[in-house]
């Protein structure tokens, strides 16, 4: 079930509306997003999703906060740190670091607490603080390294840049390698994508706003979200009886 929507300009980062999406009464939530370009004024909406108990359960609420699933747009260090501080369990994949060639940063052993970085060849160097974050320079260690050609072509050796919130990112990457984490992610994330597909597949404007202005666009998407929820409830067997509305 869609429990919350938010409309913003299209150039607004998904993570900037996560607080709006989670600003709901007790229940179960899931954060997702779809593009919502307007006629002359583009927008983007985020969806808070809820599924009834059972195989379709999207996410749950613990005593301390929500268990939230989202894509990599929500997996920056600041958002991860802020949601953890707010008591929420944000489960979003930190994207891997990809190189055009050579070993990627993820193949190095980064220990922010010890202030060291180890390379695939077994060399370890200290992290040198920089204005923002730090750097680990392997320098002369690369000169006679047997893995040099598979690692770097830089004359001065390999350099690893350290993010200011590297500890948060490394902790998140370690956690997402856990089999239980991966199972929960594969179980619940597809629910969001499927619901977004339900929202956008309709011929009456799932991906395009039919009016101008964020207030009018929001009214429009709220009506569409309500219609999708009613269709979902009908599929679940919602009926009105002597005792009121109930799912048969």
Secondary structure, DSSP 8 states (H G I E B T S, - for coil): -EEEEEEE-TTS-GGGGHHHHH-SSSS---EEEEEEB-SSS-EEEEEEE---SSTT----B-SSSBEEEE-GGG-SHHHHHHHHHTT-EEEE-------SSS--GGGSEEETTTTEEE-TTS-EEE-EE-SSSEEEE-GGGGTT-TTHHHH---TT--EEEE-TTHHHHHHHHHHTTSHHHHHHHHHHHHHHHHHHHHHH-STTTSSB-SSSSHHHHHHHHHHHHHHHHHHHHHHTTEEEETTEEEE-
